[in-house]
Amino acid sequence: MSRNAVIVAPWFGVSSGGAEIALLKIGEALRDSGYDVEVYTSQSMAPYRSWLENTPQDGPEAYMGFPIRRFPVDEAGHDRFAAASQALAGGAVGHRFKEAFFRYGMTSSALVEAACQLPEETLILGGPYYQAMVHNLVAALPGRVNVMPAFHDEPPFYFPAVGRLVRDARSLLFLTEAEKQLAIDAHGEAMTRAKFEAPPVSLPFIDAAPARRQEAPGLLGRVFEKYLLYVGRIDEGKNIRQLMDWHNQTCEERLRDGLPAIPLLMVGKGVETGFRSPHVKQLGYVDTEAKRQLLSDALGLVNLSLNESFSFVLFEAWQNDVPVIVHGDCKVMRDHIETGKGGYSCRTLAEYRKAIDSFEQPALRRVLGQNGRNYAEEVCDPDRFLERLTQVLELAQ
């Protein structure tokens, strides 16, 4: 007798964000263990465009072997969400706005209604916490939905709706010990014993085999002898303004010291930053092969985001023996660095400069890269991941 599972995500097959990749990897693990896995998601085709631009599904659809059902995004209440987001940006968020943020954000009543019709034995898994969809799903099906929250230490994480999500989820699939501890500190009173005892599942490697050498004029044709690389969304939520500013200042300092500037190449979709510097090159979207080649040739990877629950790109870098620089105020990534010793965490411009300078020492860079690879192979072991995922689901029974 087949076992059925449904994964619920705001976007699927249209975005390469960390939460979507995490749900994809969990879905693959469930499929490998004998589940028939289907995906419920929205008709919105990009997080960076208006969510209300629904694109109806034209016949059966699949992505990475998963059948997909797409549902229209709710328009009702979107003005309330917009007002809540504006209040959040201003720093003064009253109770009404806090409730509206997780009630009227990216969600689909049609999707929730369809999930409510699923047989009781169907395994349901949804996330991430930041979008309203999983909150409305859990509210409609308390005790049934396994949530991969991808918690970050940011203002919405402390809203009352998140405590209700923690309380009413069937289980919580944390990606790191730091994320789990964050949830315990803020919402521990809402957690059952099973949720306290459940281990973080981590995630298996993404398919990030070293790139085949190829020429790509204007982008990868060895344009730069040395460069640092950022891979991810281009938006303020990833702290890119500080990254670009620090990097520009570091390059100017190096030039004054008689050293060459090392450019920062930035790969990813997002908003126009308006930042202009000869030392920062925004490449936009590149395909998977191009990204892998850029990563394998980079002097180092940099990511100063303060909001990460796992950070796939760090592990992609380490799989290629590439050391990394992260922000010391992001506990998840700082823990990766302190445990794996595959690079540096920094809180100041001076520390950022020192880390970059050290990458020019070949022997030290090799040690850092190998440390990172060893750590990644341990943390992201596929068998370990499946064992922990099974343990979390069994504890919730």
HUWO-V17684 format. One record per residue. N is the residue number from 1. SS is DSSP state (helix for helix, strand for strand, loop for the rest). OMEGA is omega in whole degrees, -180 to 180 (999 if undefined). Layout:
N;SS;OMEGA  N;SS;OMEGA
//
This chain:
1;loop;-177  2;loop;174  3;strand;-175  4;strand;177  5;strand;176  6;strand;175  7;strand;-179  8;strand;-179  9;strand;178  10;loop;178  11;loop;177  12;loop;-180  13;loop;-179  14;loop;-177  15;loop;179  16;loop;179  17;loop;-175  18;helix;-179  19;helix;179  20;helix;180  21;helix;179  22;helix;179  23;helix;177  24;helix;-179  25;helix;177  26;helix;177  27;helix;178  28;helix;179  29;helix;178  30;helix;179  31;helix;179  32;helix;-179  33;loop;171  34;loop;179  35;strand;165  36;strand;-171  37;strand;176  38;strand;-179  39;strand;170  40;strand;-179  41;strand;-176  42;strand;174  43;loop;175  44;strand;-173  45;loop;177  46;loop;177  47;loop;-173  48;loop;177  49;loop;178  50;loop;180  51;loop;-176  52;loop;176  53;loop;-179  54;strand;176  55;loop;-176  56;loop;179  57;loop;-179  58;loop;-179  59;loop;-178  60;loop;179  61;strand;177  62;strand;176  63;strand;-178  64;loop;178  65;loop;-180  66;strand;172  67;strand;-176  68;strand;169  69;strand;-179  70;strand;-177  71;strand;-179  72;loop;176  73;loop;179  74;loop;173  75;loop;-178  76;loop;177  77;loop;-177  78;helix;178  79;helix;178  80;helix;177  81;helix;180  82;helix;178  83;helix;178  84;helix;179  85;helix;178  86;helix;177  87;helix;179  88;helix;179  89;helix;179  90;helix;175  91;loop;-180  92;loop;-175  93;loop;177  94;loop;-177  95;helix;-178  96;helix;180  97;helix;178  98;helix;179  99;helix;-179  100;helix;-176  101;helix;-177  102;helix;174  103;helix;-172  104;loop;175  105;loop;-178  106;loop;-178  107;loop;179  108;loop;178  109;helix;179  110;helix;178  111;helix;-179  112;helix;179  113;helix;178  114;helix;179  115;helix;179  116;helix;179  117;loop;-179  118;loop;177  119;loop;-176  120;loop;-176  121;loop;179  122;loop;177  123;strand;-180  124;strand;-180  125;strand;-178  126;strand;178  127;strand;-6  128;loop;-174  129;loop;-169  130;loop;178  131;loop;-175  132;helix;-173  133;helix;-177  134;helix;177  135;helix;180  136;helix;177  137;helix;-180  138;helix;178  139;helix;180  140;helix;-177  141;loop;-179  142;loop;179  143;loop;-178  144;loop;-171  145;strand;173  146;strand;-171  147;strand;169  148;loop;-166  149;loop;-174  150;loop;-179  151;loop;173  152;loop;176  153;loop;-176  154;loop;-173  155;helix;-178  156;helix;179  157;helix;-177  158;helix;178  159;loop;-179  160;helix;-179  161;helix;-179  162;helix;175  163;helix;178  164;helix;177  165;helix;178  166;helix;-178  167;helix;-169  168;helix;176  169;loop;176  170;loop;175  171;strand;178  172;strand;-180  173;loop;178  174;loop;-179  175;loop;179  176;loop;176  177;helix;179  178;helix;178  179;helix;179  180;helix;-179  181;helix;176  182;helix;179  183;helix;179  184;helix;-178  185;helix;-175  186;helix;-172  187;helix;-177  188;helix;-179  189;helix;-180  190;helix;-174  191;loop;174  192;loop;178  193;helix;180  194;helix;180  195;helix;174  196;helix;-173  197;helix;-176  198;loop;180  199;loop;171  200;loop;-174  201;loop;-171  202;loop;177  203;loop;178  204;loop;179  205;loop;163  206;loop;175  207;loop;-176  208;loop;-180  209;loop;179  210;loop;-174  211;loop;171  212;loop;-179  213;loop;178  214;loop;178  215;loop;175  216;loop;-173  217;loop;177  218;loop;-178  219;loop;-172  220;loop;-174  221;loop;179  222;loop;-180  223;loop;-180  224;loop;177  225;loop;177  226;loop;174  227;strand;170  228;strand;-172  229;strand;167  230;strand;176  231;strand;179  232;loop;179  233;loop;176  234;strand;176  235;loop;-174  236;helix;180  237;helix;178  238;helix;176  239;loop;-176  240;helix;179  241;helix;178  242;helix;179  243;helix;-178  244;helix;180  245;helix;179  246;helix;-176  247;helix;178  248;helix;180  249;helix;179  250;helix;180  251;helix;178  252;helix;177  253;helix;-180  254;helix;178  255;helix;178  256;helix;180  257;loop;180  258;loop;179  259;loop;180  260;loop;173  261;loop;177  262;loop;-175  263;strand;173  264;strand;175  265;strand;-177  266;strand;-178  267;strand;176  268;loop;177  269;loop;174  270;strand;-175  271;loop;173  272;loop;-174  273;loop;-175  274;loop;-178  275;loop;-179  276;loop;178  277;loop;176  278;loop;-177  279;loop;-179  280;strand;-178  281;strand;178  282;strand;-175  283;strand;-177  284;strand;-179  285;loop;169  286;loop;-178  287;loop;-173  288;helix;-179  289;helix;180  290;helix;179  291;helix;-179  292;helix;-180  293;helix;176  294;helix;-178  295;helix;-176  296;helix;-179  297;helix;-174  298;loop;173  299;loop;178  300;strand;175  301;strand;177  302;strand;177  303;strand;-178  304;loop;178  305;loop;176  306;loop;-174  307;loop;178  308;loop;175  309;loop;177  310;loop;-180  311;loop;179  312;helix;-171  313;helix;175  314;helix;-177  315;helix;173  316;helix;178  317;helix;-178  318;helix;177  319;helix;177  320;loop;179  321;loop;-180  322;loop;179  323;loop;-173  324;strand;172  325;strand;180  326;strand;179  327;strand;-178  328;loop;179  329;loop;173  330;loop;-172  331;helix;-179  332;helix;-177  333;helix;176  334;helix;177  335;helix;177  336;helix;-178  337;helix;-177  338;helix;-179  339;helix;-174  340;helix;179  341;loop;180  342;loop;-180  343;strand;-174  344;strand;167  345;strand;-177  346;strand;178  347;loop;-177  348;loop;176  349;helix;-179  350;helix;179  351;helix;177  352;helix;179  353;helix;-179  354;helix;180  355;helix;180  356;helix;179  357;helix;-178  358;helix;-180  359;loop;178  360;loop;174  361;loop;-171  362;helix;-177  363;helix;180  364;helix;180  365;helix;179  366;helix;179  367;helix;180  368;helix;179  369;helix;179  370;helix;174  371;helix;180  372;helix;179  373;helix;-179  374;helix;179  375;helix;-179  376;helix;-180  377;helix;178  378;helix;-175  379;helix;-172  380;loop;177  381;loop;-177  382;helix;180  383;helix;178  384;helix;179  385;helix;-178  386;helix;178  387;helix;-179  388;helix;177  389;helix;178  390;helix;-180  391;helix;180  392;helix;-178  393;helix;179  394;helix;179  395;helix;-178  396;loop;-177  397;loop;999
//
